[in-house]
Amino acid sequence: MSKKSGKGGVVAAIVMGVIAVILLPILIINITLIIKGSAGGVAPPDVFGIAPLAVATGSMEGDNPDSFGEGALVFIDILTEEEKNDLAEGDVITYYFENNDGSISYVTHRIVSVSRAEDGTLSSVITRGDANNSNDPEAVEASYIVGRLAGSVEGLGDFAMFLQTPAGILVFVGIPVVAFIAYDAIRITLNNRKVKEQERSEKLIQDKDEEIARLRALVGEKGGETSGSDGQAKGQSEDIQKVEEIVQVKGAEKVEEVEKVTSDGARQSAQEEPEPSEPKYEE
């Protein structure tokens, strides 16, 4: 039982460790994105210069290696003003625009043409979605460009959006945290119980050893009251053996039974001793 419980504890610890390794980065990323998103600004919240964005439309579906579909999660490398000058035709970029209500929206499309100033700096670009038949309505000025596509994962965008909802936070953050706390509490309780059982077992062994010593002494005293014949000595030896077997099997709970065995053995030895005959006198 102890080996099985030990293996079960190791397996549970490994499972909880794996869950923690998976969920901890998600929790950190979510908290970082929420904090940066609430700080305002036109750039999307990023982690170490990479901004994750969920794709809401299929305008970039296509056969290009860097095309992606609706529901994908794209990773945008946030660019500085100097880095924007390196953009060229064929790059996939993300730019922002302001809605009528003042909110910010992002578009990730491919550059089809580039306009530069006389000094070679980027002025504006024309973009188009891989699945679209026409270019975007207006040229995108360099100041509206946020970053360049670094990679994408199909289907992960819907999952990322769910993680930012209250239900997603509850399922993937709240429940695992509660489960980990409950597991730790159960582990501590079982460990304390195991320690108590071990202490009780050690105490029982100590009591058993003391009882064996006491009963041996008791058998010796009973045997001293009888004669020292070979049969009686054999009976006393058998009594000692019975005492040790009973104590080893039953422990201290069989003390009364042991004492009864030794008492009966001593009584039987006394009965086997012949009674002295009365002297006969002849008249």
C-alpha positions in Angstrom: 0.0 0.0 0.0 2.8 2.4 0.9 4.5 1.8 -2.4 1.3 2.3 -4.4 0.5 5.5 -2.5 4.1 6.7 -3.0 3.9 6.1 -6.8 0.5 7.8 -6.9 1.9 10.9 -5.1 4.8 11.0 -7.6 2.4 10.8 -10.6 0.1 13.4 -9.1 3.1 15.7 -8.5 4.3 15.3 -12.1 0.8 16.0 -13.5 0.4 19.1 -11.4 3.9 20.2 -12.4 3.1 19.8 -16.1 -0.2 21.8 -15.7 1.7 24.5 -13.8 4.3 24.7 -16.6 1.6 25.0 -19.2 -0.7 27.4 -17.4 1.8 29.7 -15.7 3.1 31.2 -19.0 -0.5 31.6 -20.2 -1.4 33.4 -16.9 1.7 35.7 -17.1 1.0 36.5 -20.8 -2.7 37.2 -20.1 -1.9 39.5 -17.2 0.8 41.3 -19.2 -1.6 41.8 -22.2 -4.4 43.0 -19.9 -2.2 45.5 -18.1 -0.6 46.9 -21.3 -4.0 47.0 -23.1 -5.5 49.0 -20.3 -2.6 51.5 -20.5 -3.8 52.8 -23.8 -1.8 53.7 -26.9 -2.3 52.8 -30.6 0.1 49.7 -30.5 -1.4 46.4 -29.5 -0.1 45.0 -26.1 3.0 43.0 -26.5 5.3 40.6 -24.6 9.0 41.2 -25.3 8.2 43.1 -28.5 5.8 40.5 -29.9 2.1 41.3 -30.0 -0.4 38.4 -30.4 -3.5 39.2 -32.4 -6.5 37.0 -33.1 -7.7 37.0 -36.7 -11.4 37.8 -37.1 -11.7 37.4 -40.9 -10.5 35.2 -43.8 -9.0 38.0 -45.9 -5.4 36.6 -45.6 -6.3 33.0 -46.7 -4.1 31.9 -49.5 -1.4 29.7 -50.9 1.6 31.8 -49.7 3.7 30.3 -46.9 2.8 33.1 -44.5 -0.9 33.2 -45.3 -3.3 32.4 -42.5 -7.0 32.0 -42.1 -9.8 33.2 -39.8 -9.4 32.1 -36.2 -5.6 32.1 -36.4 -3.3 33.8 -33.9 -0.7 36.0 -35.5 2.4 37.3 -33.8 3.5 40.8 -34.8 7.0 42.0 -34.4 6.6 45.6 -33.2 8.7 47.9 -35.4 10.5 51.1 -34.6 10.4 54.1 -37.0 13.9 53.1 -38.3 12.9 49.5 -38.8 9.9 50.5 -40.8 12.3 51.7 -43.5 13.3 48.1 -44.2 9.8 47.1 -45.2 9.4 45.9 -48.8 6.9 44.6 -51.2 5.6 41.1 -50.1 6.0 41.7 -46.4 2.9 41.2 -44.2 2.3 44.1 -41.9 -0.2 45.2 -39.3 -1.5 48.7 -39.3 -4.2 50.4 -37.2 -7.0 52.8 -38.0 -9.4 54.7 -35.8 -13.1 53.9 -35.8 -15.8 56.6 -35.6 -16.3 55.9 -31.9 -12.6 56.5 -31.2 -11.6 52.8 -30.8 -8.7 51.3 -32.5 -8.8 48.4 -35.0 -5.9 46.5 -36.6 -5.5 45.1 -40.1 -2.9 42.6 -41.1 -2.4 42.5 -44.9 0.4 42.1 -47.4 2.3 45.0 -49.0 1.8 45.2 -52.7 3.7 48.5 -53.3 5.9 50.9 -51.4 6.3 54.7 -51.6 9.5 56.4 -50.2 10.6 60.0 -49.7 13.6 61.5 -51.4 15.9 60.5 -48.5 14.8 56.8 -48.9 12.6 56.7 -45.8 9.3 54.9 -46.0 6.4 57.2 -46.7 3.4 54.9 -47.3 2.4 51.5 -48.5 -0.4 49.9 -50.5 -1.8 46.7 -48.9 -4.1 43.9 -49.9 -5.4 40.7 -48.3 -4.3 37.5 -50.0 -7.9 36.4 -50.4 -9.1 39.8 -51.7 -9.3 40.8 -55.4 -8.6 44.5 -54.8 -6.2 46.6 -52.8 -7.2 48.2 -49.5 -9.1 51.5 -50.0 -6.4 53.9 -48.9 -2.6 54.0 -48.7 -1.2 53.3 -45.3 1.1 56.0 -44.0 4.2 54.8 -42.2 3.1 56.3 -38.9 0.1 54.0 -38.9 2.2 50.8 -39.3 2.5 48.8 -36.1 4.7 45.9 -37.0 5.6 43.0 -39.3 4.3 39.4 -39.3 6.6 37.1 -37.3 4.5 34.0 -37.5 1.0 32.5 -37.0 -0.8 29.5 -35.6 -4.0 28.3 -37.1 -7.0 28.0 -34.8 -5.2 29.5 -31.8 -6.8 32.9 -32.1 -10.2 31.7 -31.0 -8.6 30.0 -28.0 -6.7 33.2 -27.2 -9.9 35.2 -27.4 -11.7 32.8 -25.1 -8.8 33.0 -22.6 -9.5 36.7 -22.2 -13.2 36.2 -21.3 -14.3 35.7 -17.7 -15.2 32.0 -18.5 -11.8 31.4 -20.0 -10.0 32.9 -17.1 -12.1 30.7 -14.8 -11.5 27.5 -16.7 -7.8 27.8 -17.5 -6.6 29.9 -14.5 -9.1 29.8 -11.6 -9.9 26.1 -11.6 -6.2 24.9 -12.0 -5.2 27.3 -9.2 -7.9 25.9 -6.9 -7.1 22.4 -7.9 -3.4 22.9 -7.1 -4.3 24.4 -3.7 -6.6 21.5 -2.9 -3.9 19.0 -4.0 -1.3 20.6 -1.8 -3.7 20.6 1.2 -4.5 16.9 0.6 -0.8 16.0 0.2 0.0 17.7 3.5 -2.9 16.0 5.3 -1.8 12.6 4.0 1.8 13.2 4.9 0.9 14.2 8.5 -1.3 11.1 8.7 1.6 8.9 7.5 3.9 10.4 10.1 1.4 9.7 12.9 0.9 6.1 11.7 4.7 5.6 11.6 5.0 7.0 15.1 2.2 4.8 16.3 3.8 1.7 14.7 7.2 2.5 16.3 5.4 2.9 19.7 3.6 -0.5 19.1 6.9 -2.2 18.3 8.5 -0.7 21.4 5.5 -1.8 23.6 5.7 -5.3 22.1 9.4 -5.6 22.9 8.8 -4.5 26.4 5.9 -6.9 26.7 8.0 -9.8 25.5 10.7 -9.0 28.1 8.0 -8.7 30.8 6.4 -12.0 29.9 9.7 -13.8 29.7 10.4 -12.6 33.3 6.9 -13.8 34.3 7.4 -17.2 32.8 10.7 -17.4 34.7 9.1 -16.6 38.0 6.3 -19.1 37.4 8.9 -21.8 36.5 10.8 -21.0 39.7 7.9 -22.0 41.8 8.0 -25.6 40.4 10.6 -28.3 40.4 13.4 -28.3 37.8 12.6 -31.6 36.1 13.3 -31.9 32.4 9.6 -32.1 31.5 8.9 -28.9 33.4 11.8 -27.1 31.8 10.5 -28.2 28.4 7.0 -26.8 29.3 8.5 -23.5 30.4 10.4 -23.3 27.0 7.2 -24.0 25.2 5.5 -21.3 27.2 8.1 -18.7 26.2 7.8 -19.7 22.5 4.0 -19.4 22.7 4.3 -16.0 24.3 6.7 -14.6 21.6 4.5 -16.0 18.8 1.3 -14.5 20.2 2.9 -11.1 20.8 4.5 -10.9 17.4 1.2 -11.7 15.6 -1.3 -9.9 17.8 0.8 -7.2 19.5 0.0 -5.7 22.8 -3.7 -6.4 22.5 -3.2 -10.1 23.3 -1.5 -9.5 26.6 -4.3 -11.1 28.6 -4.3 -14.2 26.4 -0.5 -14.5 26.8 -0.7 -14.3 30.5 -3.4 -17.0 30.5 -1.1 -19.3 28.5 1.8 -18.8 30.9 -0.5 -19.3 33.9 -2.0 -22.5 32.5 1.5 -23.8 31.7 2.7 -23.2 35.2 -0.4 -24.7 36.7 0.0 -27.8 34.5 3.6 -28.1 35.6 2.5 -28.1 39.2 -0.1 -30.7 38.6 2.4 -33.1 37.0 4.6 -33.0 40.1 3.7 -36.1 42.3 2.0 -35.4 45.6 4.0 -36.6 48.6 2.6 -39.8 50.1 1.7 -40.1 53.8 3.9 -42.4 55.8 2.4 -45.7 56.8 2.9 -47.2 60.2 2.7 -50.9 60.9 0.9 -51.8 64.1 
